[in-house]
């Protein structure tokens, strides 16, 4: 379910958001632009967590002798 959120921006931030939206942009509205930024941030956090889990595995001696190409070929 979607819900709305009011957001206050400085004039500088609002001008920047406006420059990233409109006819010459892939984002028709400021809302589309901000939603995409949030989604990208969420994906980045997932990647950081995944890498962290991998580092934990290495620290605990859990690793594979396979190369990344071997692992990718298994999918």
N, C-alpha and C positions, 0 to 999 in steps of 0.2 A: 504494500500500500504506500502510495506517495504522500508525502507531507511537505508543507512549505516551511521555509526558514527566511527570516529577514536578515539581511547582512548589511552592516554599515562599512563603507569604504572611504578612505581619504580621496580627495579629488584626484590625486596622482594615480592611485590604484584604479579608480573608476575610469579615468581616461585610458589607462592601459587596457583594461578589460574591453572597453568600447573599441579600441584599436584592433583587438583580436576577434571581433565579431562583426557580422554584417555581410554584405554582398560579396566582398572580395575575400572572405574567410570561410573555412569549412564549418564554422559555428554561426548559426543564424542568430542566436540570442546569447546574452551573457550567461543565462542559466545553463545552456548546453556546454559552453566553455568551462564553467566552474564545475559542472558534473564530471566532465572529462578529466579535469585536473584532479579531482578527488579520486576517481577510479584509478588513474595512473599512480597516485600516491599509495592507494591500497595495494596495487600490484607490486610496487616497489617494496612495501613493507613485507609482503609475502616472500619476495625474493631474499630480502635481508634475513628473515626468519629461517628460510630454507638453508641459506649459506651458514647461518649460525648452527643449525642442527648438524650440518656436514662437518663443521669444525669440531663440534662436540664429539661426533663419531670418530674423527681422527685422533682427538685427544684421548679417547677411550680405547684406541687401537682397533676400531671397527672400520675397515676399509677393504676395497676390492683390488685385486691385481689387474682387473680389466681396464682397458683404456676407455675414455669417453666415447670413442668411435665404436668400440665393442658394445658398450651399453646402449648407445643410440641405435645400433643395428638390431638389437633385441626387440625393439618396439614394433 
